[in-house]
Amino acid sequence: MKKRLVTFFLALSFFLIPLGALATVNHIASNETHKEVQTENKSFGSLLLNFYKQTGIYAFLSPKDGVKNAKGDEVSKFQQSFGRLIMIAICFVLFYLAIAKGFEPLLLIPIGFGGLLANIPLANIIGDGGFIGELFKAGIANELFPILIFMGVGAMTDFGPLLANPKTALLGAAAQFGIFGTLVGAVALSQLGIFDFSMQDAAAISIIGGADGPTTIFIASKLAPDLLGAMAVAAYSYMALVPVIQPPIMKALTSEEERKIKMTTRRKVSKLEKMLFPLTVLILTLLILPESSPLIGALTFGNFVRESGVVERLSKTLQNELINIVTIFLGLSVGSKLAAEYFLVPETLGILLLGLVAFSIGTAAGVIMGKIMNKMSKEPINPLIGAAGVSAVPMAARVANRVGMESDPTNVLLMHAMGPNVAGVIGSAVAAGVLLSIF
């Protein structure tokens, strides 16, 4: 019985397989004939013309009305042509600053390349389905990347200089004056009709004064999601340009003698103090300002992992692999907002201007507080370390050290400047929580 069934199915297979093959060949042949007819109907010149219309050259030279971006907003002819070319040139300037000048290449290279990809016409890289567009939705719009960055920053940060000289926390607090000063300024400009920013928009823009990219993204996603891209670009641009913006302000507000002030070495901080510090900060945050807890919680978690000394693998992962991967994704996502249709608009230019003012005020306030503390303190305090009160860690501390060494090559201020610098990280997160609580 089994042999008969096997014989039957073999015979059926030998009959059906040739029929299937014949049908497939006939189908392919009919398709090829149809394609040949279509090709014959089109001249070689028309085929070349169709190819040319799908090139970037044609898109740059022949902008059209009614073209819409990834958000569905109409893109002007200027933004489609010269606007994109201008933004591509700006991206190459970012590459130059990163490679030739060494201005924070870890930030500027991903941001510049993301901007370059964002201005490629027809590719839809930053739209729905585009890989950078999906990165933006996966990590920027939902605040995930800033939280992960803060974990890495916490694992990389040594709060020892701050604990050794706690009064330097006042310098970190003073540098946050730029945030609240710019808030008032943004509201005033809106009242005068120069800009059209709501109170929430003004509050979000003001946080740029802390020179803290993750905090800026965190608060913008909650208070001003429509301005998120422009604010992220502004915050990270000013973080990278700390070595350019801060020194003129620092030198204008201090004398040569003040820049030469040498600070005394502080006491050694115990391991127990370093372990208790992140826990204390987190508990105070939960009790007083829970709105800041996502950022402060991530920061203190990373720092506690570092200082515990028993999970070295986790600490190294936070300091290296995790923060490096997230920095790549975050830089590309932020760079996507360098697309001409997003960047070359009055609102973005206004945000850049207000952000520069906020950052400058924060730097100046920190230096002025340093001068005041130097006059009132028994121990010498170099006012330059006040400029490190902004949150750009450790860039601002390095700049303070460099400016000090220009006046006296033997005056090393780096570790002293790290105190207000790490205080500024906490200060900007606290300021963000205050703004979120109010607005």
Order of alpha helices (4+ residues) and beta strands (2+ residues): alpha-alpha-alpha-alpha-alpha-alpha-alpha-alpha-alpha-alpha-alpha-alpha-alpha-alpha-alpha-alpha-alpha-alpha-alpha-alpha-alpha-alpha-alpha
